[in-house]
Amino acid sequence: MAGILAGRPQGWAQRWRYGLPSWRHVSEGGFRRDRYTVSEIPDAMARSFIERHHYLGGWPSTLQRYGLWDLQPPQGSGDGPAGSVLVGVLVLGCPMNERALTSAFPLLAPYYESAEISRLALKDEVPANGESFFTTAALKLAAHKGIRGVISFSDPMKRVRHTKNGQIVMSNGHLGIVYQSCNFRFTGRGTARTLTLLPDGTVLTARSRAKLTGGEPGAAGVERRLLLLGAPPRTARQRPGQWLTEALDHIGARRVRHPGNFRYVLPVGRSRAERSRTVIALGALPYPKQVA
């Protein structure tokens, strides 16, 4: 997720444009709340923004989607409401395993009262400190739709995209500073696992593998993704599993042991009293200050 670059001194905020990262420092200042507004946006609009700008690109299973609008864009560039421009998207979605929600919020109905912040991306022109304003405002709107708790994960692993012109560092690892600044509770790491890292810096998930090898809906999209990375086309005689093994080897995919993402949780509500009624089953730990 877009956030603070852990490999640099604190105070750097990561931004995105067309899948490439940039960084803004809080010392620049310049963020004015009166210049921005936040609203719920359609699925297609949020998906288009994320696929165009965020380094993960892929679209998760979503529940709610919120947009950050610049009300004072450069003249002639606004195509949104009242001439505004969409400069950020926050997505509440479904984690890969429901237990990620129920272990944190055992008394909340998953997907109805609890959700995961599965994407958060701001364009590079948004000044530093935009994340905390956007996240807080979006969750206030989500509270009016019944959300009472959210979880989010920050990936501490460095991500590199391999291109014909060399390597691009997509992320040196995220501490989750935006969640710390919004008073999320840090509850440790998620499950350690082995990842299949693709040359573009993204992960081929176990779910994507299962779609392809099982011929499930979405299998064609997984195959197309690997073809775009340089995998040879599958022949008529090749079984999907056999082709997948050869394709991953051909494009130089790597198997890497991941220690688990940093996990943050937050009660959500329309008032302090409402937030206080949300039970969090995971204990609080000191915020991480560096990627181990």
SEKOLPA-773338 format. One record per residue (C-alpha): residue in one letter; x, y, z. Coordinates in steps of 0.001 Angstrom, whole numbers, padded with zeros to 6 digits. Example, Ala and Ser with C-alpha at 12.3 -4.5 7.8 and 13.67 -1.06 7.14 Angstrom:
! residues 2
+------+---------+---------+---------+
| type |      xx |      yy |      zz |
+------+---------+---------+---------+
|    a |  012300 | -004500 |  007800 |
|    s |  013670 | -001060 |  007140 |
+------+---------+---------+---------+
! end
This chain:
! residues 292
+------+---------+---------+---------+
| type |      xx |      yy |      zz |
+------+---------+---------+---------+
|    m |  000000 |  000000 |  000000 |
|    a |  001104 |  003544 | -000582 |
|    g |  002624 |  004885 |  002608 |
|    i |  005842 |  006035 |  004187 |
|    l |  009061 |  004727 |  002704 |
|    a |  010737 |  002778 |  005469 |
|    g |  014183 |  002867 |  003909 |
|    r |  014379 |  006654 |  004183 |
|    p |  014312 |  008905 |  007247 |
|    q |  010863 |  009324 |  008743 |
|    g |  008785 |  012094 |  007243 |
|    w |  008778 |  010810 |  003654 |
|    a |  005383 |  010020 |  002114 |
|    q |  005159 |  007782 | -000926 |
|    r |  003098 |  008849 | -003932 |
|    w |  002169 |  007178 | -007202 |
|    r |  001718 |  008052 | -010863 |
|    y |  001346 |  005430 | -013598 |
|    g |  002773 |  002724 | -011344 |
|    l |  005953 |  004620 | -010483 |
|    p |  006740 |  005871 | -006968 |
|    s |  007836 |  009299 | -005802 |
|    w |  008247 |  010780 | -002330 |
|    r |  007130 |  013976 | -000602 |
|    h |  008589 |  015222 |  002687 |
|    v |  006431 |  016677 |  005457 |
|    s |  008817 |  019629 |  005685 |
|    e |  007416 |  020823 |  002351 |
|    g |  004127 |  021646 |  004035 |
|    g |  001460 |  022874 |  001670 |
|    f | -001410 |  020514 |  002520 |
|    r | -004597 |  022521 |  002968 |
|    r | -007697 |  020678 |  004069 |
|    d | -010005 |  023226 |  002481 |
|    r | -008588 |  022343 | -000932 |
|    y | -009697 |  018690 | -000748 |
|    t | -012874 |  016736 | -000225 |
|    v | -013614 |  013034 |  000162 |
|    s | -016581 |  011103 | -001208 |
|    e | -017643 |  007565 | -002026 |
|    i | -016928 |  006747 | -005678 |
|    p | -018069 |  004032 | -008127 |
|    d | -016196 |  000775 | -008476 |
|    a | -015142 |  001460 | -012058 |
|    m | -013642 |  004848 | -011173 |
|    a | -011680 |  003477 | -008209 |
|    r | -010468 |  000482 | -010190 |
|    s | -009287 |  002619 | -013090 |
|    f | -007280 |  004856 | -010734 |
|    i | -005629 |  001973 | -008865 |
|    e | -004783 | -000015 | -011986 |
|    r | -003299 |  003102 | -013585 |
|    h | -001249 |  004355 | -010652 |
|    h | -000697 |  001839 | -007830 |
|    y |  002299 | -000486 | -008085 |
|    l |  000226 | -003565 | -007183 |
|    g | -002144 | -002754 | -010003 |
|    g | -004486 | -005722 | -009465 |
|    w | -007996 | -005136 | -008215 |
|    p | -009036 | -006760 | -004904 |
|    s | -012508 | -007856 | -003826 |
|    t | -014029 | -004545 | -002732 |
|    l | -016771 | -003429 | -000361 |
|    q | -016531 |  000366 | -000370 |
|    r | -014436 |  002830 | -002355 |
|    y | -013567 |  006439 | -001510 |
|    g | -011933 |  009182 | -003527 |
|    l | -009839 |  012213 | -002577 |
|    w | -010724 |  015192 | -004794 |
|    d | -008563 |  018238 | -005451 |
|    l | -010964 |  021174 | -005624 |
|    q | -008338 |  023576 | -006977 |
|    p | -006468 |  021717 | -009743 |
|    p | -004465 |  023481 | -012455 |
|    q | -006843 |  025362 | -014700 |
|    g | -008446 |  023224 | -017340 |
|    s | -007409 |  019864 | -015811 |
|    g | -010505 |  019172 | -013726 |
|    d | -013010 |  016656 | -015063 |
|    g | -014711 |  015688 | -011816 |
|    p | -017534 |  017312 | -009847 |
|    a | -017325 |  021128 | -010044 |
|    g | -014061 |  020893 | -011976 |
|    s | -012248 |  018816 | -009345 |
|    v | -009656 |  016093 | -009992 |
|    l | -009431 |  012641 | -008422 |
|    v | -006027 |  012456 | -006717 |
|    g | -006410 |  009544 | -004297 |
|    v | -008341 |  006328 | -003713 |
|    l | -008925 |  004276 | -000568 |
|    v | -010552 |  000862 | -000901 |
|    l | -012232 | -001167 |  001827 |
|    g | -012261 | -004777 |  000806 |
|    c | -012275 | -008412 |  001834 |
|    p | -009039 | -009999 |  003065 |
|    m | -008024 | -013320 |  001559 |
|    n | -009082 | -015041 |  004793 |
|    e | -012094 | -014018 |  006861 |
|    r | -010175 | -014877 |  010045 |
|    a | -008073 | -011751 |  009510 |
|    l | -011200 | -009797 |  010447 |
|    t | -012736 | -012078 |  013059 |
|    s | -009486 | -012522 |  014983 |
|    a | -009284 | -008757 |  015412 |
|    f | -013005 | -007998 |  015810 |
|    p | -014716 | -011171 |  017109 |
|    l | -018051 | -009433 |  017763 |
|    l | -018364 | -007712 |  014375 |
|    a | -019921 | -009226 |  011265 |
|    p | -017115 | -009552 |  008713 |
|    y | -017625 | -007591 |  005472 |
|    y | -020623 | -005747 |  006941 |
|    e | -019175 | -004250 |  010126 |
|    s | -015469 | -004943 |  009575 |
|    a | -013259 | -004674 |  006507 |
|    e | -009663 | -004377 |  005317 |
|    i | -008070 | -001248 |  003877 |
|    s | -006859 | -003122 |  000828 |
|    r | -005634 | -000187 | -001263 |
|    l | -004533 |  003369 | -000461 |
|    a | -002856 |  005453 | -003149 |
|    l | -002366 |  009197 | -003654 |
|    k | -000982 |  010892 | -006754 |
|    d |  002379 |  012599 | -006523 |
|    e |  000998 |  016141 | -006496 |
|    v | -000736 |  015656 | -003130 |
|    p |  001405 |  017254 | -000386 |
|    a |  002685 |  015222 |  002570 |
|    n |  000138 |  014603 |  005358 |
|    g | -002558 |  013944 |  002767 |
|    e | -002793 |  010273 |  003777 |
|    s | -003912 |  010892 |  007350 |
|    f | -006537 |  013450 |  006285 |
|    f | -007846 |  011155 |  003559 |
|    t | -007903 |  008016 |  005721 |
|    t | -009688 |  009740 |  008603 |
|    a | -012300 |  011339 |  006339 |
|    a | -012952 |  008114 |  004393 |
|    l | -013443 |  006086 |  007576 |
|    k | -015900 |  008655 |  008894 |
|    l | -017993 |  008068 |  005785 |
|    a | -017604 |  004297 |  006161 |
|    a | -018896 |  004563 |  009735 |
|    h | -022183 |  005961 |  008425 |
|    k | -022489 |  002808 |  006302 |
|    g | -022105 |  000500 |  009287 |
|    i | -018356 | -000170 |  009405 |
|    r | -017185 | -000465 |  013014 |
|    g | -013629 | -001791 |  012615 |
|    v | -010897 | -001923 |  009990 |
|    i | -007612 | -003741 |  009626 |
|    s | -004694 | -002848 |  007390 |
|    f | -001368 | -004428 |  006578 |
|    s |  001912 | -002704 |  005751 |
|    d |  004401 | -004744 |  003772 |
|    p |  007937 | -004391 |  005193 |
|    m |  009544 | -006233 |  002277 |
|    k |  011473 | -004347 | -000386 |
|    r |  009858 | -004554 | -003821 |
|    v |  011815 | -004151 | -007068 |
|    r |  010472 | -003972 | -010611 |
|    h |  012774 | -005356 | -013293 |
|    t |  012609 | -003495 | -016609 |
|    k |  014646 | -003456 | -019828 |
|    n |  016298 | -000269 | -018543 |
|    g |  017273 | -001755 | -015179 |
|    q |  015666 | -002039 | -011755 |
|    i |  013142 |  000363 | -010241 |
|    v |  012696 |  000273 | -006459 |
|    m |  008924 |  000287 | -005978 |
|    s |  009157 |  000178 | -002203 |
|    n |  011886 | -000214 |  000394 |
|    g |  009239 | -001572 |  002739 |
|    h |  006412 |  000161 |  004596 |
|    l |  006267 |  000722 |  008342 |
|    g |  002656 |  001910 |  008250 |
|    i |  003371 |  005442 |  009477 |
|    v |  000039 |  006694 |  008133 |
|    y | -001732 |  004203 |  010422 |
|    q |  000427 |  005196 |  013348 |
|    s | -000469 |  008848 |  012757 |
|    c | -004170 |  007904 |  012725 |
|    n | -003850 |  006062 |  016072 |
|    f | -004356 |  002550 |  014727 |
|    r | -003357 | -000208 |  017142 |
|    f | -000277 | -002149 |  016063 |
|    t | -000838 | -005841 |  016774 |
|    g |  002266 | -007506 |  015385 |
|    r |  002758 | -009361 |  012130 |
|    g |  000436 | -011336 |  009953 |
|    t |  001186 | -014911 |  008921 |
|    a |  004656 | -015670 |  007598 |
|    r |  004529 | -017239 |  004156 |
|    t |  006460 | -018001 |  000994 |
|    l |  005750 | -015611 | -001884 |
|    t |  006162 | -015953 | -005619 |
|    l |  007628 | -012600 | -006685 |
|    l |  007172 | -011637 | -010331 |
|    p |  009595 | -009411 | -012274 |
|    d |  007236 | -006418 | -012040 |
|    g |  007487 | -006470 | -008239 |
|    t |  004035 | -007958 | -007683 |
|    v |  003121 | -011286 | -006095 |
|    l |  001439 | -014255 | -007734 |
|    t | -000881 | -015256 | -004910 |
|    a | -001959 | -018768 | -004037 |
|    r | -005475 | -017762 | -005068 |
|    s | -004275 | -016737 | -008522 |
|    r | -002448 | -020045 | -008874 |
|    a | -005614 | -021932 | -007960 |
|    k | -007669 | -019995 | -010519 |
|    l | -005243 | -020921 | -013275 |
|    t | -004612 | -024557 | -012405 |
|    g | -008277 | -025216 | -011606 |
|    g | -009699 | -023433 | -014636 |
|    e | -011743 | -021165 | -012387 |
|    p | -013224 | -017793 | -013382 |
|    g | -010329 | -015355 | -013674 |
|    a | -007879 | -017972 | -014983 |
|    a | -007564 | -016165 | -018304 |
|    g | -006606 | -012966 | -016518 |
|    v | -003837 | -014721 | -014576 |
|    e | -002497 | -016283 | -017773 |
|    r | -002622 | -012935 | -019584 |
|    r | -000716 | -011300 | -016734 |
|    l |  002151 | -013795 | -017104 |
|    l |  002168 | -013479 | -020887 |
|    l |  002609 | -009710 | -020559 |
|    l |  005675 | -010399 | -018414 |
|    g |  007226 | -012476 | -021196 |
|    a |  005965 | -016011 | -020560 |
|    p |  005657 | -018189 | -023691 |
|    p |  002089 | -018939 | -024855 |
|    r |  000550 | -022146 | -023579 |
|    t |  000261 | -024897 | -026165 |
|    a | -002896 | -026918 | -026660 |
|    r | -001259 | -029997 | -025101 |
|    q |  000050 | -028295 | -021977 |
|    r | -001879 | -028663 | -018755 |
|    p | -002277 | -025338 | -016897 |
|    g | -000138 | -026501 | -013965 |
|    q |  002669 | -027655 | -016228 |
|    w |  002595 | -024394 | -018186 |
|    l |  002573 | -022331 | -014983 |
|    t |  005778 | -023965 | -013724 |
|    e |  007528 | -023367 | -017039 |
|    a |  006182 | -019824 | -017373 |
|    l |  007387 | -018768 | -013923 |
|    d |  010816 | -020203 | -014598 |
|    h |  010978 | -018476 | -017992 |
|    i |  010203 | -014985 | -016650 |
|    g |  012523 | -015342 | -013662 |
|    a |  009968 | -015448 | -010856 |
|    r |  011490 | -015937 | -007411 |
|    r |  010264 | -017790 | -004311 |
|    v |  010930 | -015636 | -001238 |
|    r |  010175 | -016244 |  002429 |
|    h |  008153 | -013353 |  003868 |
|    p |  008142 | -012770 |  007667 |
|    g |  004579 | -011409 |  007669 |
|    n |  003136 | -007947 |  007121 |
|    f |  002749 | -005420 |  009927 |
|    r | -000884 | -005532 |  011089 |
|    y | -002847 | -002490 |  012263 |
|    v | -006429 | -002334 |  013556 |
|    l | -008764 |  000560 |  014344 |
|    p | -012272 |  000867 |  015795 |
|    v | -014527 |  002960 |  013578 |
|    g | -017668 |  004842 |  014539 |
|    r | -019674 |  008018 |  014206 |
|    s | -018767 |  009064 |  017754 |
|    r | -016201 |  008320 |  020437 |
|    a | -018828 |  006349 |  022364 |
|    e | -019613 |  004226 |  019318 |
|    r | -015923 |  003550 |  018689 |
|    s | -015418 |  002558 |  022321 |
|    r | -017987 | -000241 |  021948 |
|    t | -015894 | -002069 |  019350 |
|    v | -014022 | -004944 |  020983 |
|    i | -010472 | -005562 |  019702 |
|    a | -009229 | -009033 |  020584 |
|    l | -005591 | -008415 |  019683 |
|    g | -003252 | -006756 |  022155 |
|    a | -001387 | -003535 |  021397 |
|    l |  002366 | -003603 |  020767 |
|    p |  004872 | -000749 |  020359 |
|    y |  004869 |  000751 |  016872 |
|    p |  007647 | -000569 |  014617 |
|    k |  010258 |  002102 |  013874 |
|    q |  012366 |  000222 |  011359 |
|    v |  012007 | -002720 |  009051 |
|    a |  013617 | -005785 |  010581 |
+------+---------+---------+---------+
! end
